[in-house]
Amino acid sequence: MALVHARPGEVIDVRPLGAKLAQATSTALFKSDTLEVMRLVLPRGKKLLNHRVPGAITIHCLEGVVELEAQQRSTTLQAGEMMYLQGGEPHALLAQQDASVLVTVALPS
């Protein structure tokens, strides 16, 4: 089954999931030639191992708390906080609480 992405002009709800967070799964919201946006759902203790993406990236904590390892340091992101990283920057995430995170990646052309 093909993954369904939002179409241009379609409203995408990225509000906190609240009580639905425990049952939610990560989803790719949309992808174009130059941009990809995903909502990652991370249960407490879940770790995304160190990796990198070729384009610039933003990591926006929508709810919960995540620990972001990047630039040789660890930073805690709480709901409403965001970090920008340059393309190719190694990074990892660890959910300190159940969390959802909006990730935006600028894809190189």
C-alpha positions in Angstrom: 0.0 0.0 0.0 1.4 3.4 -1.0 2.0 6.0 1.8 -0.6 8.8 1.5 0.9 12.3 1.9 -0.9 15.6 2.2 -1.6 17.4 -1.1 -0.6 21.1 -1.7 -3.2 23.3 0.0 -4.4 20.6 2.4 -4.6 21.5 6.1 -2.4 19.2 8.3 -3.2 19.0 12.0 0.1 19.0 14.1 -1.5 19.9 17.4 -0.3 17.8 20.4 -2.0 14.3 20.4 -2.6 14.4 24.1 -4.4 11.3 25.3 -4.1 9.7 21.8 -0.2 9.9 22.0 0.2 6.3 23.4 -1.7 4.8 20.4 -0.2 7.0 17.7 2.5 6.1 15.2 5.0 8.1 13.3 3.8 9.4 10.0 5.3 11.2 6.9 3.1 14.2 6.4 4.3 15.2 3.0 7.3 15.1 0.7 8.2 17.2 -2.3 11.3 17.4 -4.4 12.8 19.9 -1.9 11.1 19.3 1.5 10.0 16.5 3.7 7.9 16.8 6.9 7.4 13.9 9.4 5.7 13.6 12.8 7.7 11.2 14.9 5.9 9.6 17.9 8.4 8.4 20.5 7.4 6.5 23.6 9.5 7.1 26.7 12.9 5.5 26.4 12.8 5.2 22.6 16.1 6.2 20.9 16.7 7.1 17.3 20.4 6.2 16.9 23.0 8.7 15.6 22.3 9.4 11.9 22.5 12.3 9.5 20.5 13.7 6.6 21.9 15.6 3.7 19.7 18.7 4.0 19.1 21.2 6.7 16.7 20.0 9.4 14.5 21.4 12.1 13.4 19.3 15.1 10.3 20.8 16.9 9.1 19.1 20.1 5.3 19.2 19.9 4.7 17.5 23.3 6.7 15.6 25.9 10.4 15.9 26.3 13.2 14.6 24.1 17.0 14.7 24.5 18.8 15.7 21.3 22.4 14.8 20.8 24.1 17.0 18.3 27.2 19.2 17.9 29.0 17.2 20.6 26.4 18.1 23.3 23.1 17.0 24.6 20.1 19.4 24.6 16.7 18.9 26.2 13.8 20.0 24.0 10.4 20.5 25.7 7.0 21.1 24.1 7.2 24.2 22.0 11.0 24.2 21.6 12.8 23.7 18.3 16.3 23.2 17.1 17.9 23.8 13.6 20.8 21.7 12.4 22.8 22.1 9.2 22.7 19.3 6.6 25.0 16.4 7.3 25.1 17.1 11.1 25.0 13.8 13.0 22.2 13.7 15.6 20.3 11.3 17.8 17.1 11.5 19.8 16.0 10.0 23.1 12.5 10.4 24.4 12.6 11.3 28.1 8.8 11.3 28.2 6.3 10.1 25.6 6.7 12.7 22.9 5.8 13.7 19.4 8.2 15.7 17.3 7.8 17.5 14.0 10.8 17.0 11.8 11.3 19.1 8.7 14.1 18.2 6.2 15.2 20.5 3.3 16.1 18.0 0.6 19.1 19.0 -1.6 18.1 19.4 -5.3 
